[in-house]
Amino acid sequence: MEALRRSLDEPVSAAPIEQAGPAHLATLKTVEPPLQALEGGRLAGARRRGKRLLFPTDDGELVLMVHLMSAGRLRMLAAGKRGPAAPAFQLSFAGGARLILTEPGKRKRAGVWLLTPEMAERELAHLGPDALGLERATLAALCKGERRRLHGFLRDQRVLAGIGRAWANEILHTARLSPFALAAELDAEALDRLAAAIDSELERGLELREQGLANEDVYRVHGKLGLSCHVCATPIARIAFEEHTIFYCPRCQTGGRKLADRRLSRLLR
């Protein structure tokens, strides 16, 4: 998300907005202020808070907030370049460039909000500290007394903002920690590994995304079921849930033990 923010920062501020919309009914989450309030104004660039992208207007009056969820895609189209016939959301700029949001499938989970700065502050108040640049002492404080398993703990935006399911898989593999380990039970050495892995993996991902690499070239564990672990060559395993899938290396992370796949276990009962 940080790589996307950086790629959009200059283009969205280069020209005034000529037309705000159209927007899919399920994608636009607010009605007041109206989208048309953006027309004729300019964006001050792109900001980020956790997994949400923020586009404040240069007069400081409004903030356009975008949350892509898992399937949404946001990109700038140069003037004259063809795009989808019916994007979920679109901003058209003077000169012909367009900012478009697309989301395949029938489930429209990505969202767009037009907010005042005060409204935006309230919308973001529940988020935890940003994972990028997180200090080890802050991580230790967050883990203290936390009884959840590490994978869910890392993905909870109220605790730590900015880590999704894919990067939780990458981080825990680099830290050599089981996704089912309890956050509160990490010793000092494991906490050191986790803090270092959060830094190194997010920085690695940011660098590769800025180079334009796709998921298959960025992720080393996520989505690699059955492929060889890049550290020990053990086949990558998974645990499938309804909303997400955990990928891990049995040798690097769980001492050679394969964790029960809950979806398969239910089918075998």
Buried (B, 14 or more C-beta within 10 A) or exposed (E): BBBBBBBBBEBBBBBBBBBBBBBBEBBBBBEEBEBEBBBEBBBBBBBBBBBBBBBBBEEEEBBBBBBBEBEBBBBBBEEEEEEEEEBBBBBBBBEEBBBBBBBEEEEBBBBBBBBBEEBBEEBBEEBBBBBBEBEBEBBBEBBEEBEBBBBBBBBBBEBBBBBBBBBBBBBBBBBBBBBBBBBEEBEEEBBBBBBBBBBBBBEBBBEBBEEEBEEEEBBBBBBBEEEEBEBEEBBBBBBEEEEBBBBBBBBBBBEEEEBEBEEEEEEEE
